[in-house]
């Protein structure tokens, strides 16, 4: 049981983003009620004024603290509700979990965004994944410009459409590595889901409908893992 809180947790999010999805999954796993606020595509000055940054996720905690970045938010929530742990026991397992989480945060997330918006055959799926969060107003009117805006953002990282083949190869290599891990355990690190599963699941969820995910259909362990997280743990509903 959690003690009554003076105010609910508030999550400022991009609903279709893997990082925001990761935080929602952790809140779901830990049974913590929260209020979600969708960050507008433009006019993110309110979020910057609150947190010092313009990109979600940002969590407003019970005590008024403002926590930025998915990894920091997850660690805060682990301390708030340790009864449902998402960090494994033992130093070796914790090291592997942390390494997988870091890989998801620093490389796989950007790979996913690049494939989603640089591959023109993914544009329909990309817009559909975002449209449910912006149904009216100026945000809905801006949606058709989102792929262009993301391509311009990716170009600042030196990532362009000409790199698609290499991006696909790196994406496929990563999930073949996860497939090998899932031949030994039902989850990426061991017998129960951990933060590593949260972060990798969220990347795949954010790419639903994209052809690079469809191309992973031959990885049977990965498919069984993904269905298990949805059917047994309800992560698709987070």
Secondary structure as GFF3:
##gff-version 3
##sequence-region A 1 238
A	DSSP	beta_strand	9	13	.	.	.	ID=ss1
A	DSSP	alpha_helix	18	30	.	.	.	ID=ss2
A	DSSP	beta_strand	34	38	.	.	.	ID=ss3
A	DSSP	alpha_helix	45	51	.	.	.	ID=ss4
A	DSSP	beta_strand	58	60	.	.	.	ID=ss5
A	DSSP	beta_strand	66	68	.	.	.	ID=ss6
A	DSSP	alpha_helix	70	80	.	.	.	ID=ss7
A	DSSP	alpha_helix	91	103	.	.	.	ID=ss8
A	DSSP	pi_helix	104	108	.	.	.	ID=ss9
A	DSSP	alpha_helix	109	118	.	.	.	ID=ss10
A	DSSP	three_ten_helix	120	122	.	.	.	ID=ss11
A	DSSP	alpha_helix	123	131	.	.	.	ID=ss12
A	DSSP	alpha_helix	137	142	.	.	.	ID=ss13
A	DSSP	three_ten_helix	143	145	.	.	.	ID=ss14
A	DSSP	alpha_helix	146	155	.	.	.	ID=ss15
A	DSSP	three_ten_helix	161	163	.	.	.	ID=ss16
A	DSSP	alpha_helix	164	182	.	.	.	ID=ss17
A	DSSP	alpha_helix	195	206	.	.	.	ID=ss18
A	DSSP	alpha_helix	211	214	.	.	.	ID=ss19
A	DSSP	alpha_helix	220	231	.	.	.	ID=ss20
A	DSSP	three_ten_helix	235	237	.	.	.	ID=ss21
###
